[in-house]
Amino acid sequence: MDSKTYIPQAIRTEAVPAQLNINEVAYHAVLEIAIAAAKLADQFKRRLYYPTPEKDVRLDREKMLDSLSTLHGLSGFLGGALNSGLDLNDRMSPDELTRMTADLPPEVRDFNLSKLNVRLNHAALGCFTESGELLEAVKAQYETGAIDKVNFGEEVGDIEWYQAIGFDETGVTEASCREKNIAKLRKRYPEKFNGLDATERDLAGERAILEGETSHLLASPANAAHLEASLAQAAAGQAVERKLIEG
């Protein structure tokens, strides 16, 4: 099923509340916790997959401690709120917000749900939570030695459902995301993956690619051949230098 067919079918079952109703301070804390957890996991991803002969990528102690500090502090804040009997299901009144301000962690002050894009929040939060379920499937494979392909496909499909909401809300297309992602990676890794290029990136150059038009690069016969040959070599566990041709 292509994107033009899938997205309308996906958003048919989307829930779009008129306004978000939750304790905004608690939700801001949850967002900060989720971001910190993702950054912590990213450190392990980099250590697991980035080391190459060019560079031994190692865990960044300071970044890990910073993420753990956020997780510890805001988890404690939420736990304290729950243990005190605070109901987190609804928005707080202006008076309640004022009374709580002095006791709030700096990370979660001044959060206004009215400024939050309802659909983008749904898309991002859903991708995060479904990715957690995907990790549960990986953990089950580690523990049992068996891959539940049905469950794996289900979780990937759920992530795509949430992505469809984001595509529909922003007008960004799946095809353009894929084209720009490949063009960005070709700039980052002119030959093949290596740890040095993975950690010492030209962020300004990559941003320029993401902001520009890339279809002319991928549509050229030379680059089509480049992609086909690269995929074949990747499948064979090989890699050679193939320069992206402008024009």
Protein Blocks (a to p, Z undefined) as FASTA:
>chain_A
ZZklmmmmmmmmpccdfbdcddfklmmmmmmmmmmmmmmmmmmmmmmmmpcfkbccdddf
klmmmmmmmmmmmmmmmmmmmmnopafkbccdfklmmmmmmmpcfklgoiafklpcfklm
mmmmmmmmmmmmmmmmmmmmmmnopacfklmmmmmmmmmmmmmmmmmmnopafklmmmmm
mmmmmmmmmmbgcfklmmmccfklmmmmmmmcfklmmmpmklmmmmmmmmmmmmnopacd
ddddeZZ
